[in-house]
């Protein structure tokens, strides 16, 4: 993750082993890529053709690094948040160096509160996202394909357990609602105080000033590969 004046970029670079991931030359490459990601608003196609400190393009330096280290290295994905309208925060989990680690989170909040009053909440919210890995912000943001697939899995499991068809629909609905709550940020139990949901914590913290999550991004190295 790189940051400057409320702008943040996040980039994932994959290697085949942890040994390479801790190699100083690899880390230096990643740090420079991260800075270029910030300059290019997280657009991978622009990052790859950007020139690095040695005046060579990123894609050419990548080929050189692969041949030197002897492992496949991939610039997998990148993203960016940056606007004067919102307050942005970040968190790195299991950091091996400043702003470099296995899980990175960016989160963007809309509120009239000053940022200095929300530094702790912004960090805690980012840590919550890193730990609980929400798939979406709220129910309506969840991918319908994921919901339909989950519904099929639940129904099939109930049928295999010999449940009566009359109650399958009711049980499925209950289990699906739990899946939605467990996987949407605003409906998740707050990791610091599980009796409260995230949306309740935001409401309390905002007081008269509403706090709204506009966007969050979570990258975990190698996830989904």
N, C-alpha and C positions, 0 to 999 in steps of 0.2 A: 504494500500500500504506500502511495505517495500522497502528500497533502500540501496545499498552499492556499491560504486565504479562503477557507471554507470550500475549497475544491478538493476532491479526492478521486484517485484512480486506484483500481485493484486489478492485479494481473496474476494469472496462474501459469507457472512454468513447470512442466513435468520432466522428471528424470526417471530412470529405471530403478535406481537404488537410493537408499538414504545416504549411503557413502558419498555419492556424487552430489546429492542435495546439500551436503555440508562442506563440499569442496570450495575453497576460497575463491577460485577463478569463476566457478559457477555462481556463487553468491554475488560477486562483483558484477557479473553479467546481468543477473536478475535485478540488482539495485539500479543499474543504468536503464534497463528496460522499463522498470517501474516509473522512473522519472520521465521517460519518453511517452509512456502511457498517459501521464498527467498532461503533458504538453499537447497530446493528440486526442484528448477527451475520450480515451479508452477505445479508439477505433483501431482494431487490429490491422486492417489493411494499410493504414497510415503508419502505424508503429513499425511494421516490417520493412518499409522503405525509408524509414528515418535513419539519419546518419548518427553513429555513435562517436565517442571521443576519438577513436582512431580514424575517423573520417570514412569508415566503411559502413554500408547499410546493415541494419539489424539482421536481415535474412542471410547475408553473406557471413557475418560474424557467427551466426548460429551454426552454419555448415562447418566453419573452422573449429568451433568449440566441440561439436559432435565428433569430428575426426581426431581431435586432440585427446578428448576424454575417453572416447571409445564406447559411448552409450548414446542411445536415442534420447534426444531432448526436444520437447515440444512446447511451443508457446500456444497454450491451449485456448485461453479465453481472457478477455479483459472487459472492464466496465468502468463507469465514471458517474459521479454525482457532483454537481456544482451549480448553484444558483444563489443569488443574493436574497431570494424570497424565503429560503428555508435554512434551518440550522442543521449542519451535518456533523456526524460523529463516526468513529471507527473503533474497531477492536481487533487485535491479533491474538489468537490462541496458540499456545505452545511456541512462542517466539524463539528463534535461534539467534536472532539479531534484531536490532530495532526495525519494526514494521515488516519483518519477514517471519512467517510461520506456516503452520499446516492448515489453519482456518482463519479466514479474514472476513470481516463484516463491515459494511457501510450502511448507515441509516440516516434518513433525512426527515426532519420534523418541521411541521408548519405550526407556528405559534407567535404570539406577540410578546412572549416572555424573552428577556435577554439571555444570551447564551451562557453567561457566567452562572446563572441560576439553574441551568439544566445540564451542566457538565457531568455530574454524578449520574443523573438519570440516563443521559445519552450513553454513558459507558456501560451502565447496568443493562440497558435495553440491548445494546450490541452484544454483550456477553450472553444474555438470554437467547438471542437469535443464534449465536455460535453453538450454544449447548443443545437447544431444542429443535433446531433446523426446521422452522415452519416452511410449508410449501407455498403459502400465499398469505396475504394480509388479512382477508376476511372471507366469509363463505362464498360470496359472489365472485371472488377472484380465483377460486380453485378451478383448475382445469376439469372440465366435464368428463373428459376421457378417464382421468384418474378416479373420479367419483364413481363412474359407471363400472370401472374395473373392480374397485373395492366392493361395490354392491354385489357384483357377480360372485366374488370370492366368499363374501359373507353368506349369501344365499346358498351357494354350493356346499359350504361347510355345514350349514344347518340341515340341508337335505341329507347329506351323508351321515349326520348324527341322528337321523330318523325323526326329525321334528315334524309336527303336523303342519301341513301346507297353510292352514288357517292362521297359525301364529308366526310363520316364517316372515311374512311381510312386516309385522309389528316389531319383531326382534331385529330384523334387518334395519328398519328405520332408526331404532335406538342405537344400534352399533354404528350406523353410518353417521349419526349426529355426533357420537363420541369421536369418530375418526376426524370429522370436520373440526371439532373443538381442539383436538390434539395437534392438528396440522395447520391451523390458521393463527397467525400471530396474536391478533386481538382477543381471541377466545382461549388462548393457552393459559394454563396456570402460571402465574408469575414465579419464576424460579427462586426468587429470594423469599417470597411469602406465598406459598402455594394455595392458601385459602382465597387469594384474590386472583382475578383474571387480569391480563395485561391491560385491557381497555379500562378496567376499574382503577388501576394504578395511574394510568395516563390522566384520567378524569380528576383524580385526587391531586396529582402533581400540578395540574393546570389551574385548578381553582376557578377563578373568574376568566382566566385566559385558557382557551381551548388548546390542547396539544393533539395534533393529528399526524400520524405516520404517513408520509407521502410515498416513501419508497424504502425498500431495504434490499441489500444484495449480500449473499453469503456464498463464498467460495471455499470449498474444502479440497485440498490437493488430492487428485486422483478419483474424486467422487464421480460415479457413473461411467468410469472408463471401462 
